[in-house]
Amino acid sequence: MPRLDHDEQDHDPPGDAGRVSSLRRERREFISLLASRVRDVYVRKPFFVDGGTDLVSLCRELSQRRIGDALVREGGRIGVFTTTNLRDALLRDVPPSQLAVREVATFEPWCVSLDDELYDALILMLRHRIHRVVVKDGDEVVGVLGQLDLMAFVASHSHLIALKIAEARDQADLKAAAQQIDGLIKVLDEDGVRVEVIAGLVGELNRQVFARLWGLLAPEDLRANSCLIVMGSEGRGEQIIKTDQDNALLLRDGFVCDGLEGITQAFTAALIDFGYPPCPGGIMLSRPLWCQEVAAFRETLRRWLLSADPEGPMNLAIFLDAVPVAGDAGLLDEARAEVDRVLAANDAYYAHFAYAVEKFREDGSWWQRLPGLRGREAAEIDLKKLGIFPIVHGVRALALQYHVKPTGTVDRVKALVAAGHFDGAQARDLIDAIHFLMGLKLHNNLRQIAEARPPGNAIRLSDLGTLDRRALKDSLAIVRHFKQWLGLHYRFDVL
Protein backbone atom coordinates (compact mmCIF):
# COMPACT_ATOMS: atom_id res chain seq x y z
CA MET A 1 0.00 0.00 0.00
CA PRO A 2 1.44 3.43 -0.87
CA ARG A 3 2.92 5.32 2.07
CA LEU A 4 2.38 9.04 2.59
CA ASP A 5 5.46 11.21 2.47
CA HIS A 6 6.51 13.16 5.56
CA ASP A 7 4.75 16.36 4.52
CA GLU A 8 1.44 14.60 3.95
CA GLN A 9 1.64 12.82 7.28
CA ASP A 10 2.46 15.80 9.43
CA HIS A 11 1.21 18.93 7.72
CA ASP A 12 -2.51 18.65 6.90
CA PRO A 13 -4.21 22.06 6.91
CA PRO A 14 -6.22 22.77 10.07
CA GLY A 15 -10.00 22.64 10.47
CA ASP A 16 -12.36 21.82 7.60
CA ALA A 17 -9.58 22.17 5.03
CA GLY A 18 -7.61 19.53 6.88
CA ARG A 19 -10.53 17.14 6.91
CA VAL A 20 -11.07 17.62 3.17
CA SER A 21 -7.37 17.02 2.55
CA SER A 22 -7.47 13.86 4.65
CA LEU A 23 -10.53 12.57 2.81
CA ARG A 24 -8.92 13.19 -0.58
CA ARG A 25 -5.76 11.43 0.55
CA GLU A 26 -7.76 8.39 1.70
CA ARG A 27 -9.61 8.32 -1.59
CA ARG A 28 -6.38 8.46 -3.59
CA GLU A 29 -4.92 5.59 -1.59
CA PHE A 30 -8.07 3.50 -1.97
CA ILE A 31 -8.13 4.07 -5.73
CA SER A 32 -4.45 3.12 -5.86
CA LEU A 33 -5.31 -0.05 -3.97
CA LEU A 34 -7.98 -1.03 -6.50
CA ALA A 35 -5.62 -0.38 -9.40
CA SER A 36 -2.79 -2.49 -7.95
CA ARG A 37 -1.87 -6.14 -7.79
CA VAL A 38 -1.04 -8.20 -4.74
CA ARG A 39 2.68 -8.02 -5.46
CA ASP A 40 2.52 -4.21 -5.34
CA VAL A 41 1.72 -4.03 -1.62
CA TYR A 42 3.39 -5.19 1.54
CA VAL A 43 2.76 -8.90 2.11
CA ARG A 44 3.81 -10.13 5.55
CA LYS A 45 6.26 -13.02 5.41
CA PRO A 46 4.68 -16.27 6.59
CA PHE A 47 5.39 -17.69 10.03
CA PHE A 48 5.22 -21.50 9.81
CA VAL A 49 4.79 -23.96 12.66
CA ASP A 50 4.60 -27.73 12.73
CA GLY A 51 1.13 -29.20 13.16
CA GLY A 52 2.22 -30.96 16.35
CA THR A 53 3.09 -27.71 18.18
CA ASP A 54 1.02 -27.26 21.33
CA LEU A 55 -1.08 -24.14 21.67
CA VAL A 56 0.72 -22.67 24.66
CA SER A 57 4.08 -22.83 22.91
CA LEU A 58 2.57 -21.39 19.76
CA CYS A 59 0.87 -18.50 21.56
CA ARG A 60 4.14 -17.71 23.36
CA GLU A 61 5.87 -17.51 19.98
CA LEU A 62 3.12 -15.35 18.48
CA SER A 63 3.38 -12.98 21.43
CA GLN A 64 7.12 -12.63 21.02
CA ARG A 65 6.72 -11.91 17.31
CA ARG A 66 3.77 -9.58 17.94
CA ILE A 67 1.58 -11.23 15.33
CA GLY A 68 -1.85 -12.80 15.54
CA ASP A 69 -1.69 -15.76 13.18
CA ALA A 70 0.52 -18.58 11.95
CA LEU A 71 0.60 -20.98 9.01
CA VAL A 72 0.52 -24.65 9.99
CA ARG A 73 2.37 -27.38 8.13
CA GLU A 74 0.84 -30.83 8.47
CA GLY A 75 2.11 -33.37 5.97
CA GLY A 76 1.38 -31.89 2.58
CA ARG A 77 -1.28 -29.55 3.88
CA ILE A 78 -1.13 -25.89 4.84
CA GLY A 79 -3.46 -24.49 7.47
CA VAL A 80 -4.03 -21.17 9.23
CA PHE A 81 -4.19 -20.60 12.99
CA THR A 82 -5.73 -17.34 14.24
CA THR A 83 -7.18 -15.95 17.45
CA THR A 84 -10.56 -17.26 16.30
CA ASN A 85 -9.15 -20.80 16.34
CA LEU A 86 -7.70 -20.10 19.80
CA ARG A 87 -11.09 -18.98 21.08
CA ASP A 88 -12.69 -22.21 19.88
CA ALA A 89 -9.82 -24.27 21.31
CA LEU A 90 -10.31 -22.80 24.79
CA LEU A 91 -13.86 -24.18 24.80
CA ARG A 92 -12.56 -27.75 24.52
CA ASP A 93 -11.99 -30.04 27.46
CA VAL A 94 -8.34 -30.61 26.53
CA PRO A 95 -5.87 -28.18 28.19
CA PRO A 96 -4.17 -25.87 25.63
CA SER A 97 -0.75 -27.19 26.63
CA GLN A 98 -1.85 -30.65 25.50
CA LEU A 99 -3.69 -29.60 22.35
CA ALA A 100 -1.82 -29.69 19.02
CA VAL A 101 -2.42 -26.83 16.64
CA ARG A 102 -3.36 -29.31 13.88
CA GLU A 103 -6.51 -30.08 15.87
CA VAL A 104 -7.86 -26.54 15.67
CA ALA A 105 -6.25 -24.90 12.62
CA THR A 106 -8.24 -24.18 9.45
CA PHE A 107 -6.82 -26.17 6.56
CA GLU A 108 -7.20 -25.42 2.84
CA PRO A 109 -7.30 -21.63 3.42
CA TRP A 110 -8.35 -19.17 0.74
CA CYS A 111 -5.40 -18.14 -1.42
CA VAL A 112 -4.49 -15.47 -3.96
CA SER A 113 -1.58 -15.14 -6.36
CA LEU A 114 0.99 -12.36 -6.41
CA ASP A 115 -0.33 -11.43 -9.85
CA ASP A 116 -3.99 -11.25 -8.78
CA GLU A 117 -5.58 -7.82 -8.55
CA LEU A 118 -6.08 -6.50 -5.03
CA TYR A 119 -9.71 -6.10 -5.99
CA ASP A 120 -9.97 -9.90 -6.29
CA ALA A 121 -8.48 -10.35 -2.81
CA LEU A 122 -10.89 -7.76 -1.44
CA ILE A 123 -13.95 -9.49 -2.92
CA LEU A 124 -12.70 -12.87 -1.67
CA MET A 125 -12.47 -11.57 1.89
CA LEU A 126 -15.88 -9.91 1.72
CA ARG A 127 -17.59 -12.93 0.21
CA HIS A 128 -16.27 -15.45 2.72
CA ARG A 129 -16.07 -13.10 5.72
CA ILE A 130 -12.42 -13.77 6.37
CA HIS A 131 -9.72 -11.40 7.58
CA ARG A 132 -6.69 -12.72 5.70
CA VAL A 133 -5.67 -14.73 2.66
CA VAL A 134 -2.57 -16.77 1.93
CA VAL A 135 -0.44 -15.37 -0.90
CA LYS A 136 1.26 -17.74 -3.35
CA ASP A 137 3.82 -17.41 -6.11
CA GLY A 138 2.97 -20.45 -8.19
CA ASP A 139 2.78 -23.29 -5.67
CA GLU A 140 5.02 -21.57 -3.11
CA VAL A 141 3.47 -19.77 -0.12
CA VAL A 142 5.14 -16.36 0.13
CA GLY A 143 3.05 -14.48 2.66
CA VAL A 144 -0.22 -13.47 4.28
CA LEU A 145 -2.36 -10.49 3.25
CA GLY A 146 -4.70 -9.00 5.86
CA GLN A 147 -8.12 -7.44 5.36
CA LEU A 148 -7.26 -4.18 7.07
CA ASP A 149 -4.49 -3.58 4.54
CA LEU A 150 -7.12 -3.63 1.80
CA MET A 151 -10.19 -2.15 3.43
CA ALA A 152 -8.85 0.77 5.42
CA PHE A 153 -9.95 3.37 2.89
CA VAL A 154 -13.43 2.00 2.28
CA ALA A 155 -14.17 3.37 5.72
CA SER A 156 -16.51 6.12 6.68
CA HIS A 157 -15.68 7.63 10.07
CA SER A 158 -12.87 5.06 10.38
CA HIS A 159 -15.23 2.03 10.41
CA LEU A 160 -15.38 -0.44 7.54
CA ILE A 161 -18.74 -0.74 5.82
CA ALA A 162 -18.49 -4.52 5.81
CA LEU A 163 -17.69 -4.56 9.52
CA LYS A 164 -20.64 -2.27 10.26
CA ILE A 165 -22.92 -4.64 8.37
CA ALA A 166 -21.63 -7.68 10.24
CA GLU A 167 -21.90 -5.99 13.63
CA ALA A 168 -25.31 -4.36 13.07
CA ARG A 169 -27.42 -5.10 16.15
CA ASP A 170 -30.70 -3.88 14.70
CA GLN A 171 -32.27 -2.53 11.54
CA ALA A 172 -31.26 1.04 12.34
CA ASP A 173 -27.57 0.05 12.44
CA LEU A 174 -27.94 -1.93 9.25
CA LYS A 175 -29.72 0.91 7.47
CA ALA A 176 -26.87 3.28 8.32
CA ALA A 177 -24.34 0.84 6.87
CA ALA A 178 -26.42 0.23 3.73
CA GLN A 179 -26.72 3.93 3.07
CA GLN A 180 -22.95 4.34 3.23
CA ILE A 181 -22.74 2.20 0.10
CA ASP A 182 -24.34 5.04 -1.89
CA GLY A 183 -21.56 7.42 -0.92
CA LEU A 184 -18.94 4.83 -1.76
CA ILE A 185 -20.35 4.47 -5.29
CA LYS A 186 -20.11 8.20 -5.92
CA VAL A 187 -16.53 8.39 -4.62
CA LEU A 188 -15.35 5.45 -6.71
CA ASP A 189 -17.02 6.73 -9.87
CA GLU A 190 -15.57 10.22 -9.45
CA ASP A 191 -12.10 8.76 -9.10
CA GLY A 192 -12.32 6.68 -12.26
CA VAL A 193 -12.53 3.17 -10.82
CA ARG A 194 -13.55 0.63 -13.48
CA VAL A 195 -17.27 -0.01 -13.50
CA GLU A 196 -16.87 -3.78 -13.11
CA VAL A 197 -14.81 -3.20 -9.96
CA ILE A 198 -17.49 -0.91 -8.53
CA ALA A 199 -20.22 -3.41 -9.42
CA GLY A 200 -18.37 -6.31 -7.81
CA LEU A 201 -17.63 -4.44 -4.60
CA VAL A 202 -21.12 -2.97 -4.27
CA GLY A 203 -22.73 -6.32 -5.10
CA GLU A 204 -20.86 -8.08 -2.32
CA LEU A 205 -21.73 -5.38 0.20
CA ASN A 206 -25.40 -5.48 -0.83
CA ARG A 207 -25.52 -9.24 -0.37
CA GLN A 208 -24.07 -8.86 3.09
CA VAL A 209 -26.80 -6.35 3.91
CA PHE A 210 -29.47 -8.81 2.72
CA ALA A 211 -27.94 -11.70 4.66
CA ARG A 212 -27.60 -9.68 7.86
CA LEU A 213 -31.17 -8.39 7.59
CA TRP A 214 -32.40 -11.94 7.10
CA GLY A 215 -30.44 -12.97 10.19
CA LEU A 216 -32.10 -10.21 12.21
CA LEU A 217 -35.63 -11.09 11.08
CA ALA A 218 -35.74 -14.85 10.50
CA PRO A 219 -35.67 -17.38 13.36
CA GLU A 220 -32.95 -20.01 13.32
CA ASP A 221 -35.17 -22.86 12.08
CA LEU A 222 -36.34 -20.77 9.12
CA ARG A 223 -32.79 -19.83 8.19
CA ALA A 224 -31.74 -23.50 8.34
CA ASN A 225 -34.67 -24.71 6.21
CA SER A 226 -34.69 -22.10 3.48
CA CYS A 227 -32.49 -20.39 0.92
CA LEU A 228 -32.64 -16.63 0.43
CA ILE A 229 -31.68 -15.76 -3.14
CA VAL A 230 -31.16 -12.62 -5.19
CA MET A 231 -31.81 -12.60 -8.92
CA GLY A 232 -31.69 -10.44 -12.03
CA SER A 233 -28.96 -7.80 -12.16
CA GLU A 234 -28.34 -8.22 -8.42
CA GLY A 235 -27.70 -11.92 -8.91
CA ARG A 236 -25.42 -11.22 -11.88
CA GLY A 237 -23.49 -8.66 -9.82
CA GLU A 238 -24.31 -5.94 -12.35
CA GLN A 239 -26.61 -3.64 -10.36
CA ILE A 240 -24.83 -0.66 -8.83
CA ILE A 241 -27.37 2.05 -8.07
CA LYS A 242 -30.31 0.78 -6.00
CA THR A 243 -33.04 0.58 -8.65
CA ASP A 244 -35.19 -2.32 -7.48
CA GLN A 245 -35.03 -5.58 -5.58
CA ASP A 246 -35.35 -9.04 -7.13
CA ASN A 247 -35.31 -11.70 -4.41
CA ALA A 248 -37.03 -14.92 -3.43
CA LEU A 249 -37.17 -17.55 -0.71
CA LEU A 250 -37.05 -21.29 -1.34
CA LEU A 251 -38.31 -23.47 1.51
CA ARG A 252 -37.42 -27.05 2.31
CA ASP A 253 -40.26 -29.39 1.37
CA GLY A 254 -42.56 -30.01 4.33
CA PHE A 255 -41.14 -27.21 6.46
CA VAL A 256 -43.70 -24.95 8.12
CA CYS A 257 -42.86 -21.64 9.79
CA ASP A 258 -45.46 -19.82 11.86
CA GLY A 259 -45.61 -16.17 10.95
CA LEU A 260 -43.69 -16.60 7.69
CA GLU A 261 -45.78 -14.03 5.84
CA GLY A 262 -45.07 -11.39 8.45
CA ILE A 263 -41.33 -12.11 8.29
CA THR A 264 -41.17 -11.83 4.50
CA GLN A 265 -43.26 -8.66 4.53
CA ALA A 266 -40.93 -7.16 7.12
CA PHE A 267 -37.90 -8.08 5.00
CA THR A 268 -39.28 -6.31 1.93
CA ALA A 269 -40.37 -3.28 3.95
CA ALA A 270 -36.94 -2.98 5.59
CA LEU A 271 -35.14 -3.08 2.23
CA ILE A 272 -37.43 -0.34 0.94
CA ASP A 273 -36.58 1.69 4.04
CA PHE A 274 -32.86 1.09 3.40
CA GLY A 275 -33.24 2.58 -0.09
CA TYR A 276 -33.77 -0.55 -2.22
CA PRO A 277 -36.98 0.24 -4.18
CA PRO A 278 -39.65 -2.44 -4.56
CA CYS A 279 -39.64 -4.41 -7.78
CA PRO A 280 -42.34 -3.03 -10.14
CA GLY A 281 -43.09 -6.59 -11.23
CA GLY A 282 -43.47 -7.84 -7.67
CA ILE A 283 -40.46 -10.16 -7.82
CA MET A 284 -39.91 -10.17 -4.07
CA LEU A 285 -40.13 -12.85 -1.41
CA SER A 286 -43.09 -11.05 0.14
CA ARG A 287 -45.17 -12.27 -2.84
CA PRO A 288 -46.42 -15.88 -2.72
CA LEU A 289 -45.02 -16.72 -6.18
CA TRP A 290 -41.51 -16.01 -4.92
CA CYS A 291 -41.82 -17.75 -1.56
CA GLN A 292 -42.49 -21.46 -2.08
CA GLU A 293 -41.34 -24.91 -1.09
CA VAL A 294 -38.86 -26.36 -3.57
CA ALA A 295 -41.33 -28.94 -4.91
CA ALA A 296 -43.95 -26.27 -5.57
CA PHE A 297 -41.41 -23.97 -7.15
CA ARG A 298 -40.26 -26.76 -9.44
CA GLU A 299 -43.85 -27.04 -10.64
CA THR A 300 -43.83 -23.29 -11.21
CA LEU A 301 -40.66 -23.61 -13.28
CA ARG A 302 -42.26 -26.36 -15.38
CA ARG A 303 -45.25 -24.12 -16.01
CA TRP A 304 -42.99 -21.27 -17.10
CA LEU A 305 -41.16 -23.62 -19.46
CA LEU A 306 -44.00 -25.63 -20.92
CA SER A 307 -47.14 -23.50 -20.84
CA ALA A 308 -48.18 -20.38 -22.71
CA ASP A 309 -47.84 -18.23 -19.59
CA PRO A 310 -46.84 -14.83 -21.05
CA GLU A 311 -44.80 -14.00 -17.92
CA GLY A 312 -43.01 -17.35 -17.97
CA PRO A 313 -39.94 -16.49 -20.08
CA MET A 314 -39.33 -13.25 -18.19
CA ASN A 315 -39.67 -14.92 -14.79
CA LEU A 316 -37.41 -17.76 -15.90
CA ALA A 317 -34.78 -15.31 -17.15
CA ILE A 318 -34.71 -13.55 -13.80
CA PHE A 319 -34.47 -16.85 -11.93
CA LEU A 320 -31.57 -18.07 -14.10
CA ASP A 321 -29.45 -15.29 -12.58
CA ALA A 322 -30.16 -16.45 -9.02
CA VAL A 323 -27.40 -16.78 -6.43
CA PRO A 324 -27.78 -17.82 -2.77
CA VAL A 325 -27.36 -15.18 -0.09
CA ALA A 326 -28.25 -17.05 3.10
CA GLY A 327 -29.44 -20.49 4.18
CA ASP A 328 -29.12 -23.84 2.44
CA ALA A 329 -27.75 -23.25 -1.08
CA GLY A 330 -28.62 -26.85 -1.95
CA LEU A 331 -32.29 -25.85 -2.20
CA LEU A 332 -31.44 -23.48 -5.06
CA ASP A 333 -29.44 -26.25 -6.74
CA GLU A 334 -32.50 -28.54 -6.55
CA ALA A 335 -34.73 -25.94 -8.17
CA ARG A 336 -32.20 -24.99 -10.83
CA ALA A 337 -31.68 -28.64 -11.80
CA GLU A 338 -35.36 -28.85 -12.71
CA VAL A 339 -34.82 -26.38 -15.57
CA ASP A 340 -32.13 -28.54 -17.18
CA ARG A 341 -34.20 -31.68 -16.63
CA VAL A 342 -37.24 -30.24 -18.41
CA LEU A 343 -35.19 -28.81 -21.27
CA ALA A 344 -33.25 -32.03 -21.87
CA ALA A 345 -35.85 -33.03 -24.45
CA ASN A 346 -36.94 -29.57 -25.56
CA ASP A 347 -34.18 -28.03 -27.70
CA ALA A 348 -36.65 -25.79 -29.51
CA TYR A 349 -37.17 -23.77 -26.33
CA TYR A 350 -33.73 -22.15 -26.50
CA ALA A 351 -34.52 -20.27 -29.71
CA HIS A 352 -37.85 -18.98 -28.39
CA PHE A 353 -36.15 -17.94 -25.14
CA ALA A 354 -33.34 -16.11 -26.96
CA TYR A 355 -35.77 -14.36 -29.31
CA ALA A 356 -36.55 -11.85 -26.56
CA VAL A 357 -33.48 -9.90 -27.74
CA GLU A 358 -35.64 -8.78 -30.68
CA LYS A 359 -38.38 -7.48 -28.39
CA PHE A 360 -37.10 -3.91 -28.26
CA ARG A 361 -36.66 -2.12 -31.58
CA GLU A 362 -36.18 1.55 -32.33
CA ASP A 363 -35.70 3.66 -35.44
CA GLY A 364 -32.01 3.47 -36.32
CA SER A 365 -31.83 7.02 -37.64
CA TRP A 366 -31.12 8.61 -34.26
CA TRP A 367 -27.85 6.82 -33.61
CA GLN A 368 -26.53 7.71 -37.03
CA ARG A 369 -26.75 11.31 -35.81
CA LEU A 370 -24.83 10.68 -32.59
CA PRO A 371 -21.58 12.49 -33.53
CA GLY A 372 -23.44 15.75 -34.26
CA LEU A 373 -26.94 15.64 -32.70
CA ARG A 374 -27.79 18.67 -34.80
CA GLY A 375 -31.53 18.46 -34.70
CA ARG A 376 -32.44 16.14 -31.86
CA GLU A 377 -30.46 17.28 -28.87
CA ALA A 378 -33.30 16.58 -26.44
CA ALA A 379 -33.70 12.99 -27.66
CA GLU A 380 -33.47 10.17 -25.13
CA ILE A 381 -32.67 6.51 -25.59
CA ASP A 382 -33.17 3.55 -23.29
CA LEU A 383 -29.71 2.10 -22.56
CA LYS A 384 -31.13 -1.09 -21.10
CA LYS A 385 -33.52 -1.92 -23.91
CA LEU A 386 -31.23 -1.06 -26.79
CA GLY A 387 -27.86 -2.07 -25.39
CA ILE A 388 -27.61 -3.86 -22.08
CA PHE A 389 -30.58 -6.24 -22.34
CA PRO A 390 -29.67 -7.78 -25.73
CA ILE A 391 -26.17 -8.62 -24.49
CA VAL A 392 -27.29 -9.88 -21.08
CA HIS A 393 -30.17 -11.97 -22.38
CA GLY A 394 -28.40 -13.29 -25.45
CA VAL A 395 -25.51 -14.49 -23.32
CA ARG A 396 -27.97 -15.86 -20.75
CA ALA A 397 -29.71 -17.90 -23.46
CA LEU A 398 -26.38 -19.36 -24.60
CA ALA A 399 -25.48 -20.16 -20.99
CA LEU A 400 -28.80 -21.97 -20.59
CA GLN A 401 -28.29 -23.96 -23.78
CA TYR A 402 -24.73 -25.00 -22.97
CA HIS A 403 -25.18 -25.52 -19.20
CA VAL A 404 -22.77 -22.75 -18.24
CA LYS A 405 -22.90 -22.23 -14.47
CA PRO A 406 -21.70 -18.64 -13.79
CA THR A 407 -24.38 -15.97 -13.46
CA GLY A 408 -22.45 -12.81 -14.33
CA THR A 409 -22.58 -11.81 -18.00
CA VAL A 410 -18.82 -11.45 -18.42
CA ASP A 411 -18.15 -14.71 -16.56
CA ARG A 412 -20.69 -16.44 -18.79
CA VAL A 413 -19.00 -15.07 -21.92
CA LYS A 414 -15.60 -16.27 -20.74
CA ALA A 415 -17.00 -19.71 -19.89
CA LEU A 416 -18.63 -19.98 -23.31
CA VAL A 417 -15.32 -19.12 -24.99
CA ALA A 418 -13.44 -21.63 -22.83
CA ALA A 419 -15.94 -24.34 -23.80
CA GLY A 420 -15.57 -23.55 -27.50
CA HIS A 421 -19.09 -22.18 -28.01
CA PHE A 422 -18.15 -18.58 -28.71
CA ASP A 423 -15.52 -16.68 -30.68
CA GLY A 424 -12.83 -14.95 -28.62
CA ALA A 425 -12.74 -11.74 -30.68
CA GLN A 426 -16.50 -11.33 -30.51
CA ALA A 427 -16.35 -12.05 -26.78
CA ARG A 428 -13.86 -9.25 -26.22
CA ASP A 429 -16.11 -6.84 -28.11
CA LEU A 430 -19.13 -7.85 -26.05
CA ILE A 431 -17.23 -7.46 -22.77
CA ASP A 432 -16.02 -4.00 -23.80
CA ALA A 433 -19.54 -3.03 -24.84
CA ILE A 434 -21.27 -4.23 -21.68
CA HIS A 435 -18.70 -2.48 -19.49
CA PHE A 436 -19.06 0.77 -21.44
CA LEU A 437 -22.86 0.64 -21.28
CA MET A 438 -22.82 -0.17 -17.56
CA GLY A 439 -20.45 2.74 -16.96
CA LEU A 440 -22.57 5.10 -19.04
CA LYS A 441 -25.68 4.03 -17.15
CA LEU A 442 -23.93 4.57 -13.82
CA HIS A 443 -22.78 8.08 -14.77
CA ASN A 444 -26.28 8.86 -16.01
CA ASN A 445 -27.91 7.54 -12.83
CA LEU A 446 -25.61 9.64 -10.65
CA ARG A 447 -26.46 12.68 -12.79
CA GLN A 448 -30.17 11.94 -12.45
CA ILE A 449 -29.86 11.66 -8.67
CA ALA A 450 -27.93 14.94 -8.51
CA GLU A 451 -30.79 16.58 -10.47
CA ALA A 452 -33.37 15.12 -8.02
CA ARG A 453 -34.68 12.77 -10.71
CA PRO A 454 -35.26 9.05 -10.11
CA PRO A 455 -32.44 6.92 -11.59
CA GLY A 456 -33.55 5.13 -14.73
CA ASN A 457 -32.41 3.72 -18.05
CA ALA A 458 -33.22 6.71 -20.29
CA ILE A 459 -30.25 8.90 -21.21
CA ARG A 460 -30.39 12.29 -22.92
CA LEU A 461 -28.09 12.30 -25.91
CA SER A 462 -27.37 15.97 -25.33
CA ASP A 463 -25.68 15.02 -22.04
CA LEU A 464 -23.00 13.02 -23.86
CA GLY A 465 -19.64 14.35 -25.01
CA THR A 466 -18.22 13.58 -28.41
CA LEU A 467 -16.15 10.60 -27.23
CA ASP A 468 -19.07 9.04 -25.37
CA ARG A 469 -21.32 9.47 -28.38
CA ARG A 470 -18.85 7.68 -30.59
CA ALA A 471 -18.30 4.94 -28.02
CA LEU A 472 -22.06 4.54 -27.68
CA LYS A 473 -22.40 4.23 -31.45
CA ASP A 474 -19.63 1.60 -31.53
CA SER A 475 -21.15 -0.31 -28.61
CA LEU A 476 -24.59 -0.40 -30.18
CA ALA A 477 -23.03 -1.62 -33.43
CA ILE A 478 -21.49 -4.50 -31.45
CA VAL A 479 -24.95 -5.20 -29.98
CA ARG A 480 -26.49 -5.19 -33.45
CA HIS A 481 -23.91 -7.62 -34.79
CA PHE A 482 -24.41 -9.88 -31.76
CA LYS A 483 -28.16 -9.93 -32.36
CA GLN A 484 -27.52 -10.86 -35.98
CA TRP A 485 -25.24 -13.68 -34.83
CA LEU A 486 -27.93 -14.90 -32.43
CA GLY A 487 -30.46 -14.79 -35.25
CA LEU A 488 -28.31 -17.12 -37.33
CA HIS A 489 -27.44 -19.35 -34.39
CA TYR A 490 -31.05 -19.84 -33.30
CA ARG A 491 -32.70 -19.46 -36.75
CA PHE A 492 -34.95 -16.57 -35.75
CA ASP A 493 -36.12 -16.45 -39.37
CA VAL A 494 -38.16 -19.62 -38.95
CA LEU A 495 -39.78 -18.75 -35.63
Secondary structure, DSSP 8 states (H G I E B T S, - for coil): -----HHHHH---SHHHHHHHHHHHHHHHHHHHHTSBGGGS--B---EEETT-BHHHHHHHHHHHT-SEEEEEETTEEEEEEHHHHHHHHTSSS-GGG-BGGGTSEES--EEETTSBHHHHHHHHHHHT-SEEEEEETTEEEEEEEHHHHHGGG-BTTB-HHHHHHH--SHHHHHHHHHHHHHHHHHHHHTT--HHHHHHHHHHHHHHHHHHHHHHHS-HHHHHTEEEEE-HHHHHT---S-----EEEEE-TT---TTHHHHHHHHHHHHHHHT----TT--STTSGGGEEEHHHHHHHHHHHHHS--TTHHHHHHHHHT-EEEEE-HHHHHHHHHHHHHHHTT-THHHHHHHGGGGS----THHHHTTTT--S-TT-EEEHIIIIIHHHHHHHHHHHHHTT----SHHHHHHHHHHTTSS-HHHHHHHHHHHHHHHHHHHHHHHHHHHTT----SEEEGGG--HHHHHHHHHHHHHHHHHHHHHHHHHTGGG-
